[in-house]
Amino acid sequence: MAQFTYGDIPDEFHTKKYIMISKHLWKLHKHLGYEIFLDMVENCPDYIHPELKERLDQTIETAKQTFEGKIKDPSKTVSYFLFPPVISVRADLNQGLMKLLYGESIDTSFVVINDATKEIFMVLNCHAEDGIPVDWWVVEPDDELLDRRHMRLGYKIREIPKKLKKVNKISEAVINIFKDIRNERAPQWSSSDYQVGTLWGTAMANILCERSSYESVGSLWDGLMAKKHYGLPDYWFMFYPLPQMLNMFLLTGRKEWMLKFDGLITKHQLYVQGLEDMAIDWLQGHYPEVWELVFMDQYKREGMPMPYLSIDTTPPNPKKDKKLYKTEKFEWEYPSRDDFFTIEDLGVSLDEAVKGVFLDVNHETKRKPTPDDVISTGLGTHTKFVK
């Protein structure tokens, strides 16, 4: 039973107004209070590096083995994308999509801001050549690098969000200083393009909770269009500079964005997104209540929407309904809930489901999936082929 309301979140919590498009975080707050977000952020430094190492090493190894022809069937293998590293992509599409979006040689920085302190507390840096990820490194909260100052502005890296406030200004400042750092650490890539993804920690947490690849892509649109479509104070996150193709996709609307982007990452096939062992152990060991409320609800109780439902979802929108914050009716409206499915429908065990399930269904499939629709289970080089 829900215990907490929207009013229980302090006004000084920077992204309070974004909670209505944070489907999973709103559920957590209603049952556990917003302090659960703060606690997880406070305790995640010990978890972040080994988790990202597991994810990115797997991303790089999958891309490498695909390029070398060692993956048995790349079209049935899914791993996480290099940038942003919260989106799943089919192994045979990964290299081409990286080149299509970012060019031949690219450095990326995934910059995460603590919603409570308004400080940068993590940066994930990656490099790709010819669409293939080749290197990465992480800046953790206590890293001295975050105390380095911007040459022109004089601000410490960690302080930039406090000083500049707007996400586009933060991104511009961050990209300037990280280009300098890149040139010092890897001068051989000094002429490569640079891409920054700047996001608030709540945005990252919400999208990491999402098990449906379609729903994750929808969450990207919500964050990038938070200001323009939902009338929120600023972006929830942004890519800087925004690739022209993504900008064109955004302007077509949420549904078309999802269809276009899901076509690029999986040819519209649905992936129940896999989790690494480190993530599973950390969540189950430290936050069993979060595991139950968010993950088990999707796996076994409430279920996940079929793609045709996801693309026609209507999220709560304060720009259209000025009373939303008072009524707290932050429900996501799906055309129907009849075709929400659980892992029981797939005929897979929980152990298999948490590692990922790739399905031969898409936005034109107007029914629940069955065991016959399971293409493979697992993630990256650990994929097990079913058919």
N, C-alpha and C positions, 0 to 999 in steps of 0.2 A: 504493500500500500504506500502511495506517495506521501512523503512527509514534508518536503520542502517546496517553496514557491519561487517564482521569478524574483519577487521582492526580497528574498533572502540572500540574493547575490548582491554584494556591495556595489554601489555605483562606481566606485573607483576601480573595480575590476574591468580592465580596459575593453575586453571583448564581450561584456555582459549582453549587449544588444544583439550579438551574433548567435546567441544560444538557440534561437528559434530555427536557424538553419543548421544547427549542430544536433542532428537527430539523436545520435547516441549519447552525446554529452548531456542533452536535456534529460534523457532518461536517467542517467547516472545522478544528475543533480537532484531530480525529484525524489529519488530513493536514498541517496547517500549524502547530499549536500555538495556545494561547489568546492569545498575544501579537499575533496578527493582528487580534483585536478591538481591543486597545489601540492598535495602530498606525493602524487605520482611524479610531478616535475622535480620535486625536491629529491626524490629517491632514484630517479632514472639515470643519473650520471654513471653509476656503477654498472648499469645495464646497457646503456646506449652504445658504447664502443664495441663490446663483443657482439651485440646484436647486429650492428651495422657491418661489422667485419664479416659475420656469417652471411648476411644478405648480399653485400657487394662482392665478396669473393665468389659467391655462387653466381652472381650476375656476370662477372667477368669470365669465370670458367665456362659457363654455359655458352656465352658468346664465342669464346675461343674454340671450344669443341664443335660448335656449329660451323664456324668458319673452316675448321680442319676436316669437316665431314665425319666426325666421331659420334655425333648424336644420331641415333638410329632413325628417328623421324622428327625433325624440328617442328613440323606443322602440328604435332601432337604434344609438344613440350612447351611449358610456360615458365617464364622467370620474371623477375621484377625489372622494370625499366631503369636505366641509369639516372635519368632526370626527367620528371621527378621520380624518386625511388619508392613511390607508394602506388604506382600503377603497374599492372601486370601486362606482359606482352608475349606473344608467341615467338619462339626462338627463331623461326624462319623469317620473321618480320622485323626483328629488333634492329639489325644493322641498317636496313633501308630506311626505317623510320627515323633513326638517329640522324642520318645524313640528310633526310628530307627536311627535318625540323631545324637542325643546327649546323649543317655543313660538314666539310671534310675534317676539320680539326677544331675541337671545342673544349674549353674549360667551363665547368659549372660549379657554382657554390649554392648550396641549399642552406639558407640562413634561418634559424629558428629563434623566435623572440618569446621570452617568458611573459605571459599575459599579466602576471601580478607585479613583477618588478620592472617591466618594460625594458629589460636588458636582453641583449643577444646572449644566449647561453649555449648554443651549439651551431657549428658550421660543418657541413659535409662537402668536401671538395672532390671533384672527379674530373678525369680527362679522357676524351675519346678521340681516336684517330681512325679516319675512314669508317666512322660509324661503330667502331668496336671499342668498348671501354678498356683502358689499359692501366689506369692508375687511380688511386684515391687516397685521401687522408682526412682525418676528423679533428676538429677543434672542440675540446670539451669545456665545460663551464669554468674550470679552474686553470685553463691554459693561459700562459702569460701573453700569448699572441693577441688575446682579446683586450689587453691593456695597451697595445700599440696604438698610436694616435694617427688620425687622419692628417696628412701633411698640410692641407689648406685650412681645414675646419678646426683642427686642434683637439677634436673629441677622441676619446678612447673608442675602439671598435664596439665594445660592449655597451657603451653609453649612447651610441648613435640614435637608436629608436626614441630614447627619452628626449633627446635634443631636437630631432627633426620631425618626429611624430607621424608624418604621412608616409605610407609605405613606398610610394614612388620616390620620394626624396631619400628615404633610408636606403633603398635599392641602389640609387645613383651613387650615393656616398660609399656604400659597401663595395660596389663593383670597382670603383676607382682604387681603393686601397688593396683589394684582393688581386687586382691585376699586378700591382707592384710586388706583392708577396709571391705571386706566381712567377713573375719574371726573375725574382731572386732564387727561388727554389728550383725552377725548371726553365732556365733560359732558352732551352731548345724549343720551347713552345711559346715563346714570347710574342710571336705573331699570330697565335691562334685567337679565334673569336672567344668572347666571354659571355656567359649567361648566368644570371643570378635568379634564384627563386627565394623570395622573402615571405615568410609566413609566421603567423602567431601560433604558439604552441597548441592552442585549442583546435586550430584548423588541422594540424598534423595529427593530433590525437583522434579527432573525429573520423578522419579518412582512414586511419590505421585500424579503426574498429570495424570498418565496412568489409563484409565478406564477399559481396557481389561485385564483380568487375564492372558491371554496368552502373551500379550505384556509386562506385568510386569515381567514375568518369563524370557522373552527374554532380558529385560534390566538388569537382574541379571547377565546373561552370559556376556553381553557387558562390565559391570563394572569389573567383576572378570577376564576377558580376555583382558582388555584394553591394557595391555603391550604386551602380547604374540601374540594376534591375530591382533590388530589394530596398533601395533608399537608405542603406546603412552608412555610417560616417565615412568609411574608407574601404579599400580592398581588405578582404580577410587574408588573402595572400596574392602575390603577383609574380609573373615572370618578367625580368627586365634585362634587355629589351624584349618585348613580346614578339615572338616569331610571327611574321606576317600571316602565315597560314592559320595559326591558332587564332589570331585576331579576326580573320575572316570567318572562321568557324563560330567564334563566340557571338558574332553579330547575327547569326542565323537563328538564334534562340536555343533554349535548353535541349529540346528534343532533337533538333538537327545536329547540334553539337555532339550529343551522345551518339547518334547514328554515324556521324563522320569519324569521330575519334575511336569509337569501338570497332569500326571497320578497319582502321589503321592498326590497332593493337592485336586484334584476334580474328579479323574477318567476321565480326559480329557474333562469334561463338562466346558462350558464357563460361567464365571461370570462377569457381568458388575459391577465393584467394587463399593461398597457403601461408602458413606461419612457420617460421624457423623454430628449432628446438629451444633456442635461447628465449625467444619471446613467449613461447608456451610455458616454459618452466617459471619465468619471472612473473607472469600474470597469475598462474595457478598458485604459485608459492607465496607471493606478496599481496596479491589483490584478488582472492578467490571470489569476492562479491562482485567485482567488475567482470570477471570471467563468466560468472553465472548470468548477470543481468544483460550483458551485451552479447557475448559470444555464444553462450548456450541458448539464449533466446533465438538467435539466428539459426543455429544448427538444429535445435530440437523442438522448440516451442512455437514462437511466432513465425519463424521461417524466413525465407528470402523471396523477394518478388521475381517472377519471370521477367525477362527483358522487355516484353511488350507492355508490361505494367510500369516498369522503371522509366521508360521513355515518355510516358504520359502522366507522370507524377506531377502533382501541384503542391510545391512546398509552401509553407506559411509565408506570407509576404506583407510586411508592415507598411510598404509603400501603397498597397491597395486596401489594406484594412488597418486604419489608424487605431482601432481599439484592441489590437492583438495583445499588446503588452499588459493591458488591464484584464482581458478575458483569459489570457494564457492558453488560448487554444492553438497550440503549436503543432497540431497534428498534420502529418503529410497525407494528402488525399490521393489515393490510388484508385484507378477505375474500378477495381475489384480486389478483394483479398482471397478470392477463391483459389487462385493459382499461385499463392505463396507456397513454397515447398520446403521440406526439411530433408535432412540426410537420410531419414527413413525412406523417403520416396526414391532416393538414389540407390538404396541398397548397399551403402558403404558404412563402415564403422566410424566412430568418432575419431579414432586414431588416424584413419585414412583421410577423413574430411578436413581435419585441422592442417594437414600437409598440402591440401589443395585438390580440387576435382575439376577436370576440364570436361565440358559437356558439349555434345553435338546438338545444341539448341540455340536459337537466336531470337531476334525481335519479331519474327514471323511465326514462331511456335506458340500456339494459343492453347497450351495445356501444360500440366506439370511434367517435369522430366521423369524418366523411369530408369532403372538400371541399364537398359539397352542404350541409353543416351550417353553413358559414361565412356569417354575416349581414353582418359588416362588419369592417374592420381599422382600427387607429388609435385615437386617444384624443381625446375632446372635439371641438373644432372642426376637427381634422385627420382626422376619420373619413372613410373611403372605404367606400361602400356596395357590397356584393357582390350582395345580393338584397333 
